[in-house]
Amino acid sequence: MMSTSAPAPTAKLDPAVMRVTVALLVGGIAVIFDSTIVAVALHQLAADLHASVTTIQWVSTAYLLALAVTLPLVGWLQSRLGGKRLWLIALTVFLLGSVLCATAWDAGSLITFRVVQGIGGGAMMPLLTTMIMQAARGQNLGRLMATVALPTALGPIFGPVIGGLILGVGDWRWLFLVNIPLCLAGLYLAWRMLPADQPTARVRLDIVGLVLLSPGLVALLWGLSNVSRDGGFGRADVAIPLIGGVILLVAFTLWAVRRRAEALVDLAVLRRRPTWSASALMFLSGASLYGAMLLLPLYFQEIRGSDALGAGLLLIPQGVGSLLSRSLAGGLLDRVGGRIVAILGFVVVALATAPFAFADADTPVWTLMVGLFVRGLGMGVVFIPLMAVAFIGLEHDEVPHASIVTRIAQQVGGSLGVALLAVILATSTVAAGSTVIGFQTAFWWTVGFSVLSIAVAFVLPGRPPVLPKGESIEEVTAEAAGE
């Protein structure tokens, strides 16, 4: 039986693990920043390609849906191809999609090429987490995830700034061309530095699971992407996809429970407390963390009169705070476990968001900048345990399934959070007859979602697992993982 005292973290991260991490992050950072960089360009794309805003929004929607189709297949593909080979293929597909997007001649071609990008990106994101976790074997998860979480945390914050700067000095095609050097460098580093793993087994593809899960995710995300239009959740193109998506996901759950390890995604990983609790928080944090990223730039544009680039620049303090807190959060996670770190992070996020619930057009900007900096500190702290705790106590072959589950929870939760706050903002503005009050109400809801996340964070594991010398995380018993 293992000791229950906290372990002393290793002096430094394993150089072999760091080589894997660096090789994956160089290529993965292009995918992480791509969505937010492109999001700021939709109006300019509509003008340059002579398309309506409704049509050009499919540039983002098509990417999101392609990602959802690919995501459930990653575990099976890794078992058939091996992690290194799959990563090289996925990154090449994303690079090809980026080059094609830069050559698009109209809205239809750009939307089609974004699907190619989404297929590559959809495979890369869960695979990135899986390969790093499998390489780490449970050692120094906190400090390791502090490194991994950096681009993930900063992408939504600095992406709009980078996109705005590109549009300010060059053509929209550079939004996609900037991916090329990162992808090429990522391919070279992956080829040289990733270990040459072999396929683990000749696993048969779960066709029924694929037919249920991928269309279910696509329907759900498509419905949520339409919520911000007039009519909200009452629109037919919202209600029908949402209902259909929920039915398909419930059917997949029932199917996967019967199939167990033979399912496309083995939901048995959710029997472990660290995995299901972290996944639940990934979902709930969509409103408190990602949803607020919808409100903040809109507040600066609609209430304070900033343009898109100016609003992005005003969000920089949040990114700086996130950058500064990640190392502290990683060290804390290795020493005291995910529960305390996550609770602390969500408390800081809630307190730092509250000033925006009182803000109007005359609120001093410096007070909001301080609030954003503190909010960034909280976000940096929250990301670390949510990304690391889900993998405690898992066997090597279970890690890909947990990575897919947590990525789905994050994707759906983020989309739902953005949709809910868009509806709350619109309805509150109409009801009060005031845009300022509408934003204040929406920010109060964001604070409420953060408080709810604090309550759920209490179910996270209270202490990090103690690993005997030379023992890996896969060898930790399920009983200990559920303490």
Disulfide bonds with the S-S distance in Angstrom:
none
